[in-house]
Amino acid sequence: MSKKATPTVRDRIVAAEFRRLREESGESQAEVEAALKLSAGSLSRWEGLKTSPSAAAARQLFDHYGVSGDKLETLVEFARVARRRDWLQGADETMPAWFEDFRRLEFEASEIRDLSLNVFTGLLQRRDYAEHILRAGIVGSDVEKHVETRMNRKEVLGPRKNQDPLRLWSIIHESVLYRNIGGRDVMLDQLGYVLEMANKPNITIQIIPNDYGAHTAISTPFQLLKFDLAPEFGVVYLEHLTGALYRDTPSEAKLYDNAYLHLIKTALPEVQSLRLIQNVMKELKR
């Protein structure tokens, strides 16, 4: 077993399935280890993404839990596949490890459900808008590299090899439209870009109006990443000033999924949301 570097979505799915299936069986980690003659602590390390199981160990464990057929073979293959690093070549070398993890998840995701309370999400940011945000942050002197990395990430919204474009559903608080980042011209360009992106069939934009008041995630911007290769699995991404938190237990992901369904009802319908953006642009042009 090798020490884990940054886990991929496949690693996360295997670990989450280990944990979910064991909890459903009612067995403790020690009981499973004893039954399969595994070394003490093995299951804790695998479930916690500290180390990787071999494909043979993964097969033994999933077989113990009664997994069979195509699902068994898919999960074993996930355990076998080495971490993908080729697509990150040429990326910003200053990118912190916690964000590299997110990029891997974003690359593999089929859908992202985004709640933006302060700024537009990175995939919807125009270059000048992104640069002003990053310059005001704590990324250091390599702002240009970070901006380039952010712009390159948008490739997931277009055609991808063996994968459909990422589906992005972004719910944005109305205050984001008025937050003066970079000045009038930068904001006009940014708002126009959001309208342009909203025309893509895989992108949905909704606005939570200022006068709505409190809502289910009023102080918690988040992104929920979903994956067609494992529809029951989701990862919640919560970013803070110096890092990020990932929540991928089924119970937590379900809570955020339910919160997002509530937010969809809270926000204006898409047509009205886009009309609101157009109105803000008209005000800026006066």
C-alpha positions in Angstrom: 0.0 0.0 0.0 1.3 3.4 -0.9 0.8 6.7 0.8 -1.9 8.7 -0.9 -1.2 11.9 -2.7 -4.2 13.9 -3.9 -7.2 11.6 -4.1 -9.1 11.4 -7.4 -12.9 11.0 -7.6 -12.4 7.3 -8.2 -10.4 7.0 -4.9 -13.2 8.9 -3.2 -15.9 6.6 -4.6 -14.1 3.5 -3.5 -13.5 4.9 0.0 -17.1 6.1 0.3 -18.4 2.7 -0.8 -16.2 0.9 1.7 -17.6 3.0 4.4 -21.2 2.9 3.2 -21.3 -0.9 2.7 -19.6 -1.6 6.1 -22.1 0.6 7.9 -25.0 -1.1 6.1 -23.6 -4.5 7.2 -23.5 -3.4 10.8 -19.9 -4.5 11.2 -17.1 -2.6 12.8 -13.8 -2.0 11.0 -12.1 -4.4 13.4 -14.7 -7.1 12.7 -14.2 -6.8 8.9 -10.4 -6.8 9.3 -10.6 -10.0 11.4 -13.0 -11.7 9.0 -10.7 -11.0 6.0 -7.4 -11.4 7.9 -6.4 -7.8 7.1 -3.8 -6.0 9.2 -5.2 -3.8 11.9 -6.0 -0.3 10.8 -6.2 -1.2 7.1 -9.9 -0.4 6.7 -9.5 2.8 8.7 -6.8 4.0 6.3 -8.7 3.0 3.2 -12.0 4.6 4.3 -10.1 7.7 5.3 -8.2 8.0 2.0 -4.9 7.7 3.9 -3.7 4.8 1.7 -4.9 2.9 -1.3 -6.0 -0.7 -1.4 -4.7 -3.0 -4.1 -7.2 -4.1 -6.7 -7.1 -7.6 -5.2 -7.8 -6.2 -1.7 -10.7 -4.1 -3.0 -12.2 -7.1 -4.7 -12.0 -9.2 -1.5 -13.6 -6.4 0.5 -16.4 -5.7 -2.0 -17.1 -9.4 -2.3 -17.4 -9.7 1.5 -20.1 -7.0 1.3 -22.0 -8.9 -1.4 -21.2 -6.6 -4.3 -21.3 -8.5 -7.6 -21.6 -8.2 -11.4 -20.8 -5.0 -13.3 -20.7 -2.9 -10.2 -18.1 -5.1 -8.6 -15.9 -4.9 -11.7 -16.3 -1.1 -12.0 -15.3 -0.6 -8.4 -12.3 -2.9 -8.7 -11.2 -1.0 -11.8 -11.5 2.3 -9.9 -9.2 0.8 -7.3 -6.8 -0.4 -10.0 -6.5 2.8 -12.0 -3.6 5.0 -11.1 -4.2 8.6 -10.2 -4.5 10.8 -13.3 -1.9 13.5 -13.4 -1.4 14.0 -17.2 -4.2 16.5 -17.6 -2.6 18.8 -15.0 0.7 19.2 -16.9 1.4 22.8 -17.6 -0.9 24.0 -14.8 0.0 26.7 -12.4 2.8 25.1 -10.3 1.9 27.5 -7.4 -1.6 25.9 -7.1 -2.0 24.6 -3.5 -2.6 20.9 -3.0 -6.1 21.5 -1.6 -7.1 23.2 -4.8 -5.5 20.6 -7.0 -7.8 18.2 -5.3 -10.8 20.3 -6.4 -9.5 20.5 -10.0 -9.4 16.8 -10.2 -12.9 16.5 -8.9 -14.1 19.2 -11.3 -12.4 17.5 -14.2 -14.2 14.2 -13.5 -17.6 15.7 -12.5 -20.7 15.5 -14.6 -22.6 18.2 -12.8 -21.8 21.0 -10.4 -24.5 22.7 -8.3 -23.0 26.0 -7.2 -24.2 28.5 -4.6 -22.5 31.9 -5.0 -23.1 34.5 -2.3 -20.1 36.8 -2.7 -18.7 36.6 -6.2 -19.5 34.7 -9.4 -18.1 31.2 -9.4 -14.7 30.6 -11.1 -16.2 28.9 -14.1 -18.3 32.0 -14.9 -15.6 34.6 -14.3 -14.2 36.8 -17.0 -10.5 37.3 -17.0 -10.4 40.9 -15.7 -13.0 40.2 -13.0 -11.0 37.1 -11.9 -7.8 39.1 -11.8 -9.2 41.8 -9.5 -10.5 39.1 -7.2 -7.2 37.3 -7.1 -5.2 40.5 -6.6 -7.3 41.3 -3.6 -6.7 37.8 -2.1 -3.7 36.1 -0.7 -2.4 34.2 -3.7 1.0 36.0 -3.6 2.8 37.4 -6.6 1.8 34.9 -9.2 -1.6 36.4 -9.9 -1.2 36.0 -13.7 -0.6 32.2 -13.4 -3.6 31.8 -11.1 -5.8 33.7 -13.6 -4.6 31.6 -16.4 -5.4 28.4 -14.4 -8.9 29.7 -13.7 -9.5 30.5 -17.4 -8.2 27.0 -18.4 -10.6 25.3 -16.1 -13.5 26.5 -18.3 -12.6 23.7 -20.8 -14.8 21.4 -18.7 -17.9 23.4 -20.0 -17.1 22.4 -23.6 -16.7 19.0 -25.4 -14.6 16.5 -23.5 -13.0 13.3 -24.5 -15.4 10.4 -23.7 -17.5 12.7 -21.6 -20.2 15.3 -22.1 -19.7 18.9 -21.2 -20.0 19.6 -17.5 -23.5 20.7 -16.4 -23.3 23.8 -14.3 -26.2 25.1 -12.3 -25.3 28.3 -10.5 -27.6 30.0 -8.0 -26.2 33.5 -7.3 -27.3 36.0 -4.7 -28.4 39.3 -6.2 -25.9 41.3 -4.2 -23.1 39.7 -6.4 -24.5 41.6 -9.4 -23.9 44.9 -7.6 -20.6 44.2 -5.9 -18.2 46.7 -7.6 -15.2 44.5 -8.5 -12.8 46.3 -10.9 -15.1 49.2 -11.7 -18.0 49.8 -14.1 -16.4 48.5 -17.3 -15.2 45.3 -15.7 -18.6 44.6 -14.2 -20.4 45.3 -17.5 -18.1 42.9 -19.2 -18.6 40.3 -16.4 -22.4 40.5 -16.4 -22.5 40.3 -20.2 -20.3 37.2 -20.0 -22.7 35.5 -17.6 -25.6 36.2 -19.9 -23.6 34.8 -22.8 -22.7 31.6 -20.8 -26.4 31.2 -19.8 -27.2 30.6 -23.5 -25.3 27.3 -23.3 -27.6 24.3 -22.9 -25.5 22.9 -20.1 -25.5 26.0 -18.0 -28.4 27.2 -15.8 -28.3 30.6 -13.9 -30.7 31.6 -11.2 -30.7 34.7 -8.9 -31.8 34.9 -5.3 -33.4 38.3 -4.9 -32.2 40.7 -2.2 -35.6 41.1 -0.8 -36.1 37.3 -0.2 -34.3 37.5 3.2 -33.0 34.4 5.0 -32.6 31.2 3.1 -31.4 27.7 3.8 -27.7 28.4 3.1 -27.5 32.1 3.9 -24.0 32.0 5.2 -22.6 29.0 3.4 -21.5 29.3 -0.3 -20.8 25.7 -1.5 -20.5 23.5 -4.6 -22.0 20.1 -4.8 -20.2 17.9 -7.4 -22.1 15.0 -9.0 -20.7 12.1 -11.1 -22.5 10.1 -13.8 -20.1 7.2 -13.1 -21.5 6.9 -9.6 -24.9 8.7 -9.4 -25.3 7.9 -5.7 -22.1 9.7 -4.8 -21.5 13.4 -4.3 -18.8 15.7 -3.0 -19.5 19.0 -1.2 -16.7 21.6 -1.6 -16.5 24.4 1.0 -13.7 26.9 0.4 -12.2 29.2 3.1 -9.4 31.7 3.2 -6.5 29.3 3.4 -7.9 26.0 2.2 -11.0 23.9 1.6 -13.2 21.3 3.2 -14.6 18.2 1.4 -17.7 16.4 2.6 -18.5 13.2 0.8 -20.4 11.0 3.2 -23.8 10.1 1.7 -25.6 11.6 4.6 -23.9 15.0 4.3 -24.0 15.1 0.5 -27.8 14.4 0.8 -28.3 17.4 3.2 -26.6 19.7 0.7 -28.5 18.2 -2.2 -31.8 18.9 -0.3 -30.7 22.4 0.5 -30.0 23.0 -3.1 -33.5 21.9 -4.2 -34.8 24.4 -1.7 -32.6 27.1 -3.1 -33.9 26.4 -6.6 -37.4 27.2 -5.3 -36.1 30.2 -3.5 -34.4 31.8 -6.5 -36.1 33.5 -9.4 -36.9 31.4 -12.5 -34.1 31.5 -15.1 -35.9 33.9 -17.5 -36.5 36.4 -14.7 -33.0 35.9 -13.4 -31.4 36.8 -16.7 -33.8 39.8 -17.1 -32.6 41.0 -13.7 -28.9 40.8 -14.9 -29.9 42.8 -18.0 -31.5 45.5 -15.9 -28.4 45.8 -13.7 -26.4 46.3 -16.9 -28.7 49.0 -18.0 -28.3 50.8 -14.7 -24.5 50.6 -15.0 -24.6 52.1 -18.5 -26.4 55.2 -17.4 
